[in-house]
């Protein structure tokens, strides 16, 4: 039987771990969303060397596990006798955000590229006939339709990001799953580890409702 005081104590501690997971989540989105768009443009460049470089990076990042990338980004600087993260406040969290940003920017770039290329070329040509600049064509014609097309796959990636924050425990970032696991190690309690699922479900539930609302708002493109 779980007594109330233990439940409250565990809930408060897990909430602190959830806050760290949310930090990773929001910081990753803040940096990876615009970076992913830049990578998408690079992968569609008319310059072959540039296009090859960006496509190779995306292929490597998408073809290797995020956990491995996290370990490389965190530990390799130390192996090179320059422990970068030790000189940064909360370096483990920063390393996590860097690894997650690079990883998700590459995934987002593929989604962006599919959205951009999915807009009929005739609409862009019509914009050119009307005397619009490439910038105007992108922001007034391509971008709005691209957003409509990318919301479903983007929402899947963003929801996956919520769960991927648990990988930060591999470099001892005290996020939600690490917090739940610490109870099992310190006091032999296993239920807090499963209790973390309720926090993930709540967060994912809120995001699911939000993306459903966004899709309904964008229904005018149908």
C-alpha atoms as a printed R data frame, in Angstrom:
    type eleno elety resid chain resno      x      y       z
1   ATOM     1    CA   UNK     A     1  0.000  0.000   0.000
2   ATOM     2    CA   UNK     A     2  1.327  3.419  -0.985
3   ATOM     3    CA   UNK     A     3  0.915  5.999   1.771
4   ATOM     4    CA   UNK     A     4 -0.061  9.551   0.904
5   ATOM     5    CA   UNK     A     5  3.121 11.218   2.127
6   ATOM     6    CA   UNK     A     6  5.272  8.928  -0.043
7   ATOM     7    CA   UNK     A     7  3.040  9.577  -3.050
8   ATOM     8    CA   UNK     A     8  3.304 13.344  -2.591
9   ATOM     9    CA   UNK     A     9  7.074 13.183  -2.121
10  ATOM    10    CA   UNK     A    10  7.540 11.047  -5.230
11  ATOM    11    CA   UNK     A    11  5.200 13.258  -7.274
12  ATOM    12    CA   UNK     A    12  7.105 16.417  -6.325
13  ATOM    13    CA   UNK     A    13 10.460 14.823  -7.140
14  ATOM    14    CA   UNK     A    14  9.216 13.482 -10.473
15  ATOM    15    CA   UNK     A    15  7.788 16.896 -11.291
16  ATOM    16    CA   UNK     A    16 11.295 18.327 -10.891
17  ATOM    17    CA   UNK     A    17 12.595 15.691 -13.295
18  ATOM    18    CA   UNK     A    18  9.753 16.523 -15.660
19  ATOM    19    CA   UNK     A    19 10.810 20.170 -15.595
20  ATOM    20    CA   UNK     A    20 14.278 19.195 -16.821
21  ATOM    21    CA   UNK     A    21 12.728 17.032 -19.555
22  ATOM    22    CA   UNK     A    22 10.598 20.006 -20.620
23  ATOM    23    CA   UNK     A    23 13.705 22.199 -20.725
24  ATOM    24    CA   UNK     A    24 15.350 19.733 -23.101
25  ATOM    25    CA   UNK     A    25 12.162 19.535 -25.156
26  ATOM    26    CA   UNK     A    26 11.549 23.260 -25.597
27  ATOM    27    CA   UNK     A    27 15.211 24.208 -26.106
28  ATOM    28    CA   UNK     A    28 15.557 21.488 -28.729
29  ATOM    29    CA   UNK     A    29 12.536 22.810 -30.618
30  ATOM    30    CA   UNK     A    30 13.733 26.400 -30.284
31  ATOM    31    CA   UNK     A    31 17.007 25.628 -32.053
32  ATOM    32    CA   UNK     A    32 16.166 22.647 -34.280
33  ATOM    33    CA   UNK     A    33 13.111 24.081 -36.045
34  ATOM    34    CA   UNK     A    34 14.955 27.008 -37.707
35  ATOM    35    CA   UNK     A    35 18.153 24.957 -38.138
36  ATOM    36    CA   UNK     A    36 16.167 22.229 -39.866
37  ATOM    37    CA   UNK     A    37 14.853 24.758 -42.383
38  ATOM    38    CA   UNK     A    38 18.406 25.896 -43.149
39  ATOM    39    CA   UNK     A    39 19.509 22.281 -43.596
40  ATOM    40    CA   UNK     A    40 16.542 21.709 -45.927
41  ATOM    41    CA   UNK     A    41 17.603 24.645 -48.086
42  ATOM    42    CA   UNK     A    42 21.171 23.319 -48.094
43  ATOM    43    CA   UNK     A    43 20.018 19.859 -49.178
44  ATOM    44    CA   UNK     A    44 18.095 21.438 -52.080
45  ATOM    45    CA   UNK     A    45 20.932 23.751 -53.127
46  ATOM    46    CA   UNK     A    46 21.712 24.023 -56.833
47  ATOM    47    CA   UNK     A    47 25.400 23.792 -55.930
48  ATOM    48    CA   UNK     A    48 26.272 20.093 -56.056
49  ATOM    49    CA   UNK     A    49 29.044 20.148 -53.380
50  ATOM    50    CA   UNK     A    50 26.764 22.003 -50.940
51  ATOM    51    CA   UNK     A    51 23.845 19.692 -51.637
52  ATOM    52    CA   UNK     A    52 26.086 16.626 -51.278
53  ATOM    53    CA   UNK     A    53 27.515 17.884 -47.970
54  ATOM    54    CA   UNK     A    54 24.133 18.541 -46.373
55  ATOM    55    CA   UNK     A    55 22.614 15.292 -47.644
56  ATOM    56    CA   UNK     A    56 25.602 13.345 -46.288
57  ATOM    57    CA   UNK     A    57 25.258 14.927 -42.839
58  ATOM    58    CA   UNK     A    58 21.526 14.183 -42.791
59  ATOM    59    CA   UNK     A    59 22.206 10.595 -43.872
60  ATOM    60    CA   UNK     A    60 24.758 10.084 -41.081
61  ATOM    61    CA   UNK     A    61 22.582 11.617 -38.369
62  ATOM    62    CA   UNK     A    62 19.445  9.743 -39.431
63  ATOM    63    CA   UNK     A    63 21.388  6.512 -39.825
64  ATOM    64    CA   UNK     A    64 22.909  6.399 -36.333
65  ATOM    65    CA   UNK     A    65 21.190  6.178 -32.921
66  ATOM    66    CA   UNK     A    66 20.531  9.384 -31.015
67  ATOM    67    CA   UNK     A    67 22.034  7.768 -27.915
68  ATOM    68    CA   UNK     A    68 25.328  7.209 -29.748
69  ATOM    69    CA   UNK     A    69 25.349 10.816 -30.980
70  ATOM    70    CA   UNK     A    70 24.732 12.021 -27.431
71  ATOM    71    CA   UNK     A    71 27.640  9.974 -26.102
72  ATOM    72    CA   UNK     A    72 29.960 11.222 -28.852
73  ATOM    73    CA   UNK     A    73 29.074 14.879 -28.338
74  ATOM    74    CA   UNK     A    74 29.464 14.640 -24.567
75  ATOM    75    CA   UNK     A    75 32.553 12.424 -24.232
76  ATOM    76    CA   UNK     A    76 34.683 13.090 -27.332
77  ATOM    77    CA   UNK     A    77 35.778 16.631 -26.250
78  ATOM    78    CA   UNK     A    78 37.152 15.086 -23.049
79  ATOM    79    CA   UNK     A    79 39.051 12.435 -25.010
80  ATOM    80    CA   UNK     A    80 40.681 15.244 -26.976
81  ATOM    81    CA   UNK     A    81 41.985 16.786 -23.715
82  ATOM    82    CA   UNK     A    82 39.524 19.639 -23.969
83  ATOM    83    CA   UNK     A    83 36.535 18.998 -21.756
84  ATOM    84    CA   UNK     A    84 34.290 21.635 -23.273
85  ATOM    85    CA   UNK     A    85 31.240 20.834 -21.166
86  ATOM    86    CA   UNK     A    86 33.093 21.080 -17.843
87  ATOM    87    CA   UNK     A    87 33.572 24.805 -18.439
88  ATOM    88    CA   UNK     A    88 29.883 25.463 -19.100
89  ATOM    89    CA   UNK     A    89 27.275 25.815 -16.400
90  ATOM    90    CA   UNK     A    90 25.130 22.664 -16.396
91  ATOM    91    CA   UNK     A    91 27.283 21.291 -19.222
92  ATOM    92    CA   UNK     A    92 25.494 17.947 -19.315
93  ATOM    93    CA   UNK     A    93 22.185 19.624 -20.111
94  ATOM    94    CA   UNK     A    94 23.832 21.834 -22.739
95  ATOM    95    CA   UNK     A    95 25.472 18.801 -24.391
96  ATOM    96    CA   UNK     A    96 22.090 17.072 -24.447
97  ATOM    97    CA   UNK     A    97 20.414 20.027 -26.132
98  ATOM    98    CA   UNK     A    98 23.233 20.270 -28.707
99  ATOM    99    CA   UNK     A    99 22.937 16.560 -29.580
100 ATOM   100    CA   UNK     A   100 19.145 16.673 -29.723
101 ATOM   101    CA   UNK     A   101 19.157 19.857 -31.810
102 ATOM   102    CA   UNK     A   102 21.484 18.397 -34.441
103 ATOM   103    CA   UNK     A   103 19.528 15.144 -34.572
104 ATOM   104    CA   UNK     A   104 16.064 16.676 -34.831
105 ATOM   105    CA   UNK     A   105 17.165 19.426 -37.220
106 ATOM   106    CA   UNK     A   106 18.134 16.690 -39.690
107 ATOM   107    CA   UNK     A   107 14.802 14.920 -39.297
108 ATOM   108    CA   UNK     A   108 12.879 18.180 -39.568
109 ATOM   109    CA   UNK     A   109 14.862 19.123 -42.692
110 ATOM   110    CA   UNK     A   110 13.515 16.075 -44.522
111 ATOM   111    CA   UNK     A   111  9.975 17.020 -43.528
112 ATOM   112    CA   UNK     A   112 10.518 20.633 -44.587
113 ATOM   113    CA   UNK     A   113 11.956 19.545 -47.914
114 ATOM   114    CA   UNK     A   114  9.003 17.252 -48.578
115 ATOM   115    CA   UNK     A   115  6.602 20.075 -47.727
116 ATOM   116    CA   UNK     A   116  8.348 22.573 -49.986
117 ATOM   117    CA   UNK     A   117  8.662 20.187 -52.909
118 ATOM   118    CA   UNK     A   118  5.049 19.119 -52.444
119 ATOM   119    CA   UNK     A   119  3.764 22.584 -53.382
120 ATOM   120    CA   UNK     A   120  2.892 22.493 -57.117
121 ATOM   121    CA   UNK     A   121  5.606 24.215 -59.145
122 ATOM   122    CA   UNK     A   122  2.912 25.903 -61.204
123 ATOM   123    CA   UNK     A   123  1.993 28.063 -58.224
124 ATOM   124    CA   UNK     A   124  5.547 29.311 -57.875
125 ATOM   125    CA   UNK     A   125  5.688 29.981 -61.601
126 ATOM   126    CA   UNK     A   126  2.452 31.932 -61.339
127 ATOM   127    CA   UNK     A   127  4.067 34.068 -58.658
128 ATOM   128    CA   UNK     A   128  6.989 34.787 -60.953
129 ATOM   129    CA   UNK     A   129  4.587 35.800 -63.733
130 ATOM   130    CA   UNK     A   130  2.980 38.253 -61.319
131 ATOM   131    CA   UNK     A   131  6.400 39.802 -60.696
132 ATOM   132    CA   UNK     A   132  6.871 38.466 -57.183
133 ATOM   133    CA   UNK     A   133 10.400 38.024 -55.848
134 ATOM   134    CA   UNK     A   134 11.652 34.608 -54.673
135 ATOM   135    CA   UNK     A   135 11.301 35.827 -51.089
136 ATOM   136    CA   UNK     A   136  7.682 36.862 -51.647
137 ATOM   137    CA   UNK     A   137  6.892 33.586 -53.404
138 ATOM   138    CA   UNK     A   138  8.319 31.591 -50.505
139 ATOM   139    CA   UNK     A   139  6.567 33.486 -47.701
140 ATOM   140    CA   UNK     A   140  3.253 34.193 -49.433
141 ATOM   141    CA   UNK     A   141  2.775 31.038 -51.506
142 ATOM   142    CA   UNK     A   142  5.086 28.191 -50.508
143 ATOM   143    CA   UNK     A   143  5.378 28.639 -46.735
144 ATOM   144    CA   UNK     A   144  1.675 28.601 -45.852
145 ATOM   145    CA   UNK     A   145  0.982 25.500 -47.918
146 ATOM   146    CA   UNK     A   146  4.145 23.858 -46.625
147 ATOM   147    CA   UNK     A   147  3.021 24.351 -43.025
148 ATOM   148    CA   UNK     A   148 -0.269 22.612 -43.788
149 ATOM   149    CA   UNK     A   149  1.552 19.654 -45.321
150 ATOM   150    CA   UNK     A   150  4.181 19.233 -42.603
151 ATOM   151    CA   UNK     A   151  2.008 19.494 -39.487
152 ATOM   152    CA   UNK     A   152  1.085 15.751 -39.282
153 ATOM   153    CA   UNK     A   153  4.639 14.363 -39.731
154 ATOM   154    CA   UNK     A   154  6.102 17.191 -37.648
155 ATOM   155    CA   UNK     A   155  3.693 16.439 -34.806
156 ATOM   156    CA   UNK     A   156  4.840 12.795 -34.809
157 ATOM   157    CA   UNK     A   157  8.494 13.838 -34.534
158 ATOM   158    CA   UNK     A   158  7.755 16.342 -31.776
159 ATOM   159    CA   UNK     A   159  5.832 13.745 -29.759
160 ATOM   160    CA   UNK     A   160  8.753 11.358 -30.242
161 ATOM   161    CA   UNK     A   161 11.029 14.079 -28.871
162 ATOM   162    CA   UNK     A   162  9.056 14.042 -25.598
163 ATOM   163    CA   UNK     A   163  9.940 10.385 -25.107
164 ATOM   164    CA   UNK     A   164 13.495 10.758 -26.401
165 ATOM   165    CA   UNK     A   165 14.290 13.170 -23.560
166 ATOM   166    CA   UNK     A   166 14.641 10.036 -21.416
167 ATOM   167    CA   UNK     A   167 17.872  9.252 -23.302
168 ATOM   168    CA   UNK     A   168 19.550 12.144 -21.478
169 ATOM   169    CA   UNK     A   169 19.959  9.849 -18.477
170 ATOM   170    CA   UNK     A   170 22.807  8.112 -20.335
171 ATOM   171    CA   UNK     A   171 25.043 11.089 -19.471
172 ATOM   172    CA   UNK     A   172 23.484 11.495 -16.008
173 ATOM   173    CA   UNK     A   173 21.085 14.341 -16.734
174 ATOM   174    CA   UNK     A   174 18.555 14.230 -13.915
175 ATOM   175    CA   UNK     A   175 15.450 14.132 -16.103
176 ATOM   176    CA   UNK     A   176 12.143 12.338 -15.492
177 ATOM   177    CA   UNK     A   177 13.122  8.716 -16.146
178 ATOM   178    CA   UNK     A   178 16.416  9.098 -14.282
179 ATOM   179    CA   UNK     A   179 14.448 10.506 -11.344
180 ATOM   180    CA   UNK     A   180 12.036  7.567 -11.318
181 ATOM   181    CA   UNK     A   181 14.891  5.081 -11.574
182 ATOM   182    CA   UNK     A   182 16.731  6.750  -8.673
183 ATOM   183    CA   UNK     A   183 13.946  5.716  -6.276
184 ATOM   184    CA   UNK     A   184 14.488  2.076  -7.210
185 ATOM   185    CA   UNK     A   185 18.201  2.378  -6.527
186 ATOM   186    CA   UNK     A   186 17.944  4.339  -3.289
187 ATOM   187    CA   UNK     A   187 14.855  2.891  -1.592
188 ATOM   188    CA   UNK     A   188 13.916 -0.204  -3.577
189 ATOM   189    CA   UNK     A   189 10.654  1.347  -4.786
190 ATOM   190    CA   UNK     A   190  9.858  0.288  -8.335
191 ATOM   191    CA   UNK     A   191  6.452  1.941  -8.789
192 ATOM   192    CA   UNK     A   192  7.860  5.499  -9.180
193 ATOM   193    CA   UNK     A   193  9.613  4.330 -12.356
194 ATOM   194    CA   UNK     A   194  6.274  3.254 -13.830
195 ATOM   195    CA   UNK     A   195  4.615  6.373 -12.414
196 ATOM   196    CA   UNK     A   196  6.765  8.436 -14.777
197 ATOM   197    CA   UNK     A   197  4.537  7.119 -17.574
198 ATOM   198    CA   UNK     A   198  1.682  9.265 -16.269
199 ATOM   199    CA   UNK     A   199  3.809 12.403 -16.712
200 ATOM   200    CA   UNK     A   200  4.751 11.444 -20.277
201 ATOM   201    CA   UNK     A   201  1.137 10.623 -21.124
202 ATOM   202    CA   UNK     A   202 -0.035 13.973 -19.755
203 ATOM   203    CA   UNK     A   203  2.555 15.901 -21.765
204 ATOM   204    CA   UNK     A   204  1.857 13.938 -24.962
205 ATOM   205    CA   UNK     A   205 -1.878 14.353 -24.421
206 ATOM   206    CA   UNK     A   206 -1.546 18.131 -24.271
207 ATOM   207    CA   UNK     A   207  0.565 18.134 -27.453
208 ATOM   208    CA   UNK     A   208 -1.920 15.872 -29.239
209 ATOM   209    CA   UNK     A   209 -4.764 18.280 -28.442
210 ATOM   210    CA   UNK     A   210 -2.630 21.246 -29.534
211 ATOM   211    CA   UNK     A   211 -1.680 19.699 -32.873
212 ATOM   212    CA   UNK     A   212 -5.286 18.648 -33.468
213 ATOM   213    CA   UNK     A   213 -6.314 22.269 -32.990
214 ATOM   214    CA   UNK     A   214 -3.580 23.481 -35.360
215 ATOM   215    CA   UNK     A   215 -4.657 21.016 -38.053
216 ATOM   216    CA   UNK     A   216 -8.257 22.204 -37.776
217 ATOM   217    CA   UNK     A   217 -7.129 25.822 -38.057
218 ATOM   218    CA   UNK     A   218 -5.212 24.980 -41.228
219 ATOM   219    CA   UNK     A   219 -8.146 23.149 -42.819
220 ATOM   220    CA   UNK     A   220 -8.856 26.134 -45.097
221 ATOM   221    CA   UNK     A   221 -6.187 24.802 -47.460
222 ATOM   222    CA   UNK     A   222 -8.356 21.809 -48.336
